[in-house]
């Protein structure tokens, strides 16, 4: 079998992924304390629908046979697709994450995987309207935890389609028990998101060519 067509049991190496994310999420917010009447807000829960556009780098490493693990990072943008309620989300910037997971190659066409990520997401235009109608810009940068699973379908040796689903949690805890002049520090904010994602993977590094397929043959 030639070097150009050989595919190993485990596709090791560098991967670049471009993908779209359809998301359904719920924000919950409560105020811990404030002494200013115009800044008070009752606990609220708000559901939003988001679209996300992401780029991911991962490196796959073989452990044994067709099984291995991967490490990498993801970054991108989230866009609010719903009308605003009391909490205005706006767009968001996902800072590069720390990512790791496990992968199992099945035949020449499929690879299933699961993984987890940790990072932070910045909402530069997020604001909250108080119970008295005052708009306050809060622009939080919550911690983000995510778990996901899915599969890749290789339609070419170095290209595949990505399908995955998962859950993301974001959390902003109040700081200094509300003693700071920053309004955000009087609030506790949580978000739970469920997403379905699909995209294209480009294998940009080697995929562990077999030794016999790359060494030149010598005839005596």
N, C-alpha and C positions, 0 to 999 in steps of 0.2 A: 504494500500500500504506500502511495507516495507521500512525501512530506506535506504536500498541499491539501490532501484530503484526510489525513490522520487526525482523529479526535480521541483524546485519552478518556479513561473512565471518569476522571475528575478534571474539570476545566479550571486550572489554576492561572493566576495572573491578574492583571489590571483590568478594571471595568469602569466605563463611564456611562452613566444613566441619565436620560432626560425623561421626566414623567409629569403627568397631570394628576391632581388629586381633587376628588369630589368629597366634601366634608359636611357633616352634620354635627353641630356642637351646642353645648349649653353653658352659659355663663351664670355663675351665682356670685352675689356680692352682698356683703354685710359691713356695716360700720361699727367700729369698736368704740370710738368716743370722739366727740367734738364739742367745743363750748360755743360755737357760732351757730345760731339758729338757722341762718340762710344756707349753711353747708350740710345740714342734716339730711340723711337719706335712710329710708326704710329698707330692710332686706329685699332683694329682688332676684328673680330668675328669668333669664332671657335666652331664647333659642335662635340660632343663626345658621345660615347655610353659606359655606365658603367654597371658593375655588383656589387651588394652589398650583404653582408651577415651580418645580424643583430640579436641581442638578445634584447628582451623587457620584462620588468616587468610592470604589471598594476594591480591596485586594483579597483574592481567594487563595487559600492555602490548604493543601491536601494533608489529611491526617492518615487515612488508610483507605485503600481501594477507591470507591467513588464517593467517599465521605470526607468533609473538611469544614473549615470555618472561614469567616471573612471579617475584616475590619475596614473602617472607612469613615466617611463624613458626608453630610447632606446639608445643603443650603437652598434658599429660595424665597418666594413671596407667597403670601396669603391675601386674598381679596374677598371682602365681605360682599355677598350677593343678595342680601336681604335688606328690607327697609329698616331704618333705625328705630329702636325703642328708647327707653330711658338711658341705656348704655349704648354709646356709639362706638363701634369697634374700628371701622376704617381698615386700611390695608395694614399688613404686618411684614416684617423682615425676619426671616429665620436665620440666625447666626449659625455658622458651621457647627455641626454636632459631633459627638463621639459615638461611634456606632460599632456594634459587633454582633455576630450571629453564626448560625450553623447552616450548612448547605449539603444537600444530597443530590448527586447527579443520577438521573434515571435514563439509561440509554443514551443515544446521540442527540436527542431533541429536547429533553426536559430536565429542569433542575428545580427542586423544591427547597425552600429556605424559611427560616424564622430568625428574628433578630430584635434588638432593642437599641434605643438611642437616648442620649441625654444632651440637652443644650439649652438655649434660651431664645425667646421670640420677642421682638420689639414692636410695640404698637404706637407709632409716633403721633397718631391723630386720635387715639382713644380718649373719649370724654364721657362724663357722667352728668346728668341733669338732676339736681337736688330736688327734694320735695317742694321747695319754694320756687322752682323753675330757673335756678341759676346753673349755667353750664360751666363745668370745671374740667379743664384738660388734665388728664392724669398720666398719659403716655407710659404705661408700665412696661417692664421687661421681665415677664415671669419665667421661672424655671420651667423646663419642659422635659417630660419623660414619655417615651413612646415604645410600644411593642407592636410587631407586625409579622405577617407571614404571607407566603404566596408562592408563585412558581414563575419560571422563565421558560419560554418556548423558543428554541433556536431554529430560525428559518434559514440561517446560513451559518457557516463555521464560526464566524466572529460577530454575529449579530443575532439579537433575540428580542422578543416581546416580553415585557414585564407586566405581571398582574399581581397585586397585593392588597391586603386589607389590614386594618389595625386600629389601635386606640391610642390617643394622646391625652395626657393630663398636664395642665398648666396651673401654676400656683403662685400667688403673690401674698405673702404674709405682711401684716402691718409692722412697721419698725418703730422702735422707741415708744411703743404703747400710745401712739398718737401725739407725742409731745413735740414732734417736729412741725415746723411751719408748712411743710409739704403736705398738701391735702391727701395725696396717695397714701401717706403713712397712717391715715385714720381708717383705711379700708383693708378688708381681706377679700381677695378675689380668687375664684377657682374656675377652671374650665375643663370640661370633658368633651373630647371630640372623637367621632368615629369616621373613618375614611376608607374610600376605595380608590386605588391608584393604578394607572396603567401608563406605559411608556416604552421606550426603546433602549436597549443595552448595546453598547459597542465594546467588544473585547479589544482593548488597545495594547495588551501585552501578550507574551507567549502563553500557550495553554498546555505546557508540559509535553513537548514533543517526545515521542519515544526515542531512546538512544539509537536503536537500530534504524530509525527512519532519517536521522540527521547525520550519521557518520558515513563518510565516503567508503565505498566498497573497493577492496584491492584484490586483484586476481593474480595468482602466481602460476 
